[in-house]
C-alpha cells in the first residue's frame, strides 16, 4: 500500500492535515468521508527507507504500551469510533514500528475484524494477557473499562520491575567497578612494584608474594580468563533456554539466602496482580491461569500455576495445589481459598498483590541498607588488600633502615 499526505476540512471548517496508508486516492477520499472530512488535497508520499538492525528498534516497551492503552481508553470513553482512535494513535507515533503496527490493526478493524483478533496478529507487541482482556471487554461491551485496567496493570508491572532493577543495579555496579580496578592494578601497577622489589635482595612478605604471583597469572592468561568468563555466561544462557536448565536455575534463585526472598515476593505480586486483573475483566479462570503461567517469568512458579490449572479442570480448588507446591506463602494460599469460598477471588487477589507490592518496597529498602556496608567492606578488603600488600615491603625496608 502507498502512503498519502492529505489536507481537509471538517464540518466545522477546521483544517486538518495528516497521512494515511491506502491502496489508492479513492480509498483515502472514502475514509476521510467516513470521518466527515472533506478532502482538499491528497498527494502520494515517498516511503522512507528503513534499515532494520536485529535486536534494535523493532519492539515496543511497556511504557509505550501503557501510554497507547491509556489514550485509547480515553478516546473510546469520549465516544470516538475505534477506527478513528487507532488512526489518531498511528499518526502521533514517532516509532515507525509502532506506527505501522497500529495502521495494520486499523485496516483489519476497518475491514470487519474484531479488535482482539487484529491485536493477536502482533504477538510481539500485544501479549496473550492483553488480547484476552480486550476480547473479554469487547464481549461485555466495556472495552474502555478493560483498557483502563490494562493500562493500570502495565504501569504497576513497570513500577515493580523498576524496584527490582534498582535493588540489583547498585551491587552489580560496585562489584563490576571493583573487578575493573583490581584488574587494572594487576595488569599495569603491580608489575612496576615487582621491578622495584627485585632490587631489594630480601625476602618479601607472604601477602606481597601472593599478589605478585596473581599479577603474573593475570598478565599471562588474561585472554583465557576473559574467554572463560564469556564462555560461562554464554553456556549458562544456553542452558537456561532448556526446560531442565530453566527449572534448575529458577529453583536455585528462589533458594538464594538474600535475593531469594525478594524474587519470591516479586513472583507472588506478579501472579496475583495478573490473575486478579484477568478474572475481574471476565476472562475464564482456566484461560487466566494459562496466561498467568506463561507470563510468570519463573519456571518453578509456572509449574505450580499449571498444576493448579489441571486440578481446577478436574473440579478442585486453586488453593490446594498452590499450597502443595510450597512456592507460595501460606498467607497467600489461605487468602485465595477464602476468595474462592466467598466468590470474591478477583478482589482477594488484588489485595494480595497490593500487599506484596509494599513488601517488595520494604525488601528493596532493607536489601539496599544491608548491602551498602557489605559492599564497602568488600571494596576495602579487595582493593585495600592489594594496596597494603604492595606497601608492606616498603614499610619493612624503612623499618630496617
N, C-alpha and C positions, 0 to 999 in steps of 0.2 A: 504493500500500500504506500501511497505518497503522502507527504505532509504538506498541508496548505496553510498559509498565513491568511487570516481573514479580518475584515473590519465590518461592523454592522451597527444597527440602531435597534434599541429595544422599543417597546410600545410607549414608554415614557419619553423617548427621544434621547436616551443616554447612549453615547458612543462607546462601543466595546471593541477590543482587539484581542486576538488570540491565535492559537494554532490548533489544527485538528488533523488527525490521521484518517484518511478515507480513500476509497478506490478511485474516485473522480470528483470533479467540481460539483456535479449534480448531487452527489451524496452529501457534500458539505452544505449545500443550499437546503437540502431536505432536513438535515439535522438541525441547522440553525432555525428553520421554520418551526420545527417541533419545540424549540426552546423560545419561540416567539421573538426571534431576532431577524430583522430584515437585512440581508447581506448587501453591502455596498461595494466591497472589494474582496476578491478571492484570487490569490496567486500561489502557484506551487513553490514550495521551499526546498532548496537543495539540502539533502541529508548530510549531517556531519559525519566525517569519517571517525569511527570509533575503534580504538586499539584496545584489545582485551588482553590483560595480563593475568594468568591464572593465579587465584588467591587474592586478587585486589579488585575492589570496586563492585563486583557483581553480586552484592548481597545487601540486605537491609539489616540494620542493627535494631535493637529493642527500642531505642529512643525514637527512631524514625517510625516504627510500627505504632508506638504509643501515641505519637502526635497525629498520625493519619487516622487512627481509630477514634481518637477524641474529636477530631474535626469532623469526621464522617457522622458520628453520633449527633453532634451539634446541628449539622445541616439537615439531617433526616428529621430530627426533633422539630426543626423550624418549618418543616413541610416541603422541602425541596425534593424533587424526584431523584431516585437513586442514580439514574444515568447522568443527570446534571451534576450531582455531587461528585461522582467519580471523574467527570470531565474537569471540574474545577480543581480537584485534588491533583490530577495529572498535570494540568497547566502550571501549577505552582511548585512542582517538584524540581529541584536542582539536579538530583542524581538521575542520570539517564536510565539506569536500570529500573529504578522505581517508577519513573515516568512511563516507560514502555510497558511495564507490568500493569499499571493502573489503566493505561489505554487499552490493553488487551482485555482486561476484565470488563471495562466499559463496553467494548464491542460485543463481548459474549452476552452480557446482560441485555444490551440493546437488541441482540439477535434472538432473545427469548429464553436464554439460560437463567437459572436461579443464581442468586449472588453467591451462595455457598458452593455451588458446582463450579462457578467461574474461579473462585478462590482456590479450589482443590487442584486446579491446573498449574498452580505456582507453589509447590510444597517448600521451596527454598525460602520463601517469604512468609507464607502463612502455614502455621503448624496444624496438626490434626486437632489440637485443642481449639484453635481459633476457628477453623472451618466448621467443626461440630457445634460450637456455641452459636455461630452465625446461622447454621441450619436450624437449630432449636429456636432462635429468635425469629426467623422467617416463618416457621411453622406456627408459632404462638402470636405473631403479629406485634412483637415487642423488640424489633431489631435495634432501635435506638437505645433501649434499656440494656440490652445484651452488649452492645458496643461500648457503652459506658462502663459496664462491669469488666469487659475485656481490657479497656484502657487502664482501669484501676489495678487490675491483676498484673498487667505488664509493668506498670510503674512500681508496684510493690516488689515484684520479682527483680527489677533493676536495682532497687534500693538494697535488697537482701544480698545480691551478688556484689554490689559495691562495698558493703560492710565486710564481706569475706575477703575480697581483694585487698582491702585496706589492712586487714589483720595479717595477711600473708606477705604483703609488699615490703613492710618495714624490715622484718628479719631477713628476707631474701636479699634485700639491698645491702644490708650490713654485712652479711656473710660473703656476698659477691665482692664487695669492696675490700674486705679483709683478704680474700684469696688473691685478688689482683695486686694488692700492696705487698703481700708476702712473696708472691711470685716475682715481682719486680726486685725486691730486696735480694732474693736468692739468685736471680739471674745477673744483676748488674752491680749491686752494692757489696755483697758478701765477697765476691772474687777480689775486690780491691783490698779488703781486710786480710784476705788469705795471703796476698803478696806481702803485706806489711808484717804478718805474723811469721812468715818464712824466715825473716832475718833475726828473729828473737833468739833462736838457738836454745829454746827451753820448751818443756812440755806444756801443752795447752790444757785448760780446764775441760772436763768432760762435756758440758753444755756447748762449748765453742766447737769441739771436735764434731759433735753430732750435727750442728748447724752447717759446718763446712762440708761434711760428707753429704748432707741433704742438698746443699747448693750444687755440689759436683754432680749429684744424681739428676737433679732437675735440668742442669745445663746439658747433660749428655742425652737425656731421654725426654726432653720437653715435647717433641713431636709425637712420641709414643704415648705420653701422658694425655695430650690433647686428643689424639686419636682414640685412646681408650675411653675417655670421658664422652666423646661424641658417639662412639660405638655403643656405650652403655645406655645413653639416652635414646638412641635410635632403636636399640634392642628392646628396651622397656616399652617404648611406644608401639612397636610391632607386636610385642607380647600382649599389651593391653587391648589390642584390637581383636584378639581371640576371645571366645566366650570364657574359657577357663582362666585366662590371664586377667580379664576384666573382673571376674568374680573374686579371684585371689587378691588382686591389688586393692579393690574396693573394700573387701573384708578387712584387709590389713589397715587401711586408712581409718576405718571405724574403730579399730582397737588401739590406735595410737594414744599414748598417755595424755597429751595435752590437746592436740588438734582433733583427736577422735571425737571428743565430746562436742566440739564446735561443729564438726562435719555432721554428726548425728542430729543435732538441733536444726541445722540448715535443711537436712533431708526431711525431717518431720514437718517443718514450716512449709516447705515447698509442696510436700504431699498433701497436707491438709488444705492449704490455700488452693491448689489446683483442683482437687476433688470437690471442695466446697463450692468453688466458683462454677464448676460444671453441673453439679447437682442442683444448685439454686437457679441455674439457667434452663433447666428442663431436660438436660442430657440424661439418658438412662444410666443406672448405676453400673451396669456391665461395661457399657461403652466408656463411661467415665473412668473406671478403674483401668481399662486397657490404655486409654490416652495418658492417664497419670503415670502408669508404669513406664511407658515409652519416653516420658519426659522427666523421669526421676533423677537421672544423672548418676545413679549408683546401682551397680548390678545386684548387690545384696538386697537393697530396698526394692528394686524392680521385681526380683524373685518373690519377695514377701507379698507384694501387691498382686502379682499374677496368681499366686496361690490363694489369696483371699478371693480373687475373681472366680477361680474354679470352684471354691466351696459355696459361693453365693449361687452359682449356676446349679449347684446340687441342692439348693434350698436352705443353706445355713447362713449365719450372720457374717458380717465383715470382721467384727472384733476378735473372734476366736482365733482365726489363722494369723492375724496380726500379732496377737499376744504370744502365740506359739513360736513365731519367728524370732522373738527376743531382740528384734531390731528397734521396735517402738517401745518407749517407756510405758509402764503400767498405767500412769495417769491418762495417757493418750488413748489407749485401748479401752479403758473404763469409760471415758467421756464419749467415745464413739459408740460404745454399747448403749449408753444412756440415750444418745441421739437417735439410734435405731429404734429403741423401745418407745420413745416419745414422738417419733415421726418428725423430729427437727434435726435431722442429720446434717443438713447444709449449714444451719446456724451454729451447731456444735463444732463442726469442722473449722468454720471461720473464726470462732472464739479460740480454738486451739492454735490456729495459725497466728492470730494476734498475740497470744501469749508467748509463742516461741519466737516471734519476731523480736519481742522485747528481751527474751532470753539470749538471742543471738547478739543483740546490742550489748547486754551486760557481759557476755562471754568475751566479745571482742575487746571491750574496755579492760576487763580483767587480764586477758591474754597480753594486751599491749603493755599494761603496767608490770606484768610479770617478766616479759621478755626484755624490756629496756635494761634493767640491771644485769640480767644474764648476758645480754649482748655486749654490754660494757666490759664485763668480766672476761668474756670470750676475746674481745679485741685486745684487752690488756695482757692476757696470757699469751696469745699468739704473737702479736706484733711486739709487745714489750719484751717477751721472752727472747725473741730473735735479737733485738737491740742489746739487751743485757748480756746475752751470750757473746756478742761481738766485743763488748767493752770490758768483759772480765779479764782478758789477758793484759789490757792496758792498765787496769786498776792494779793487777798483780805486779806489773813492771814498775809502776810508780811506787808501790809499797817497798819493792826491793831496792830501788834507787834511794 
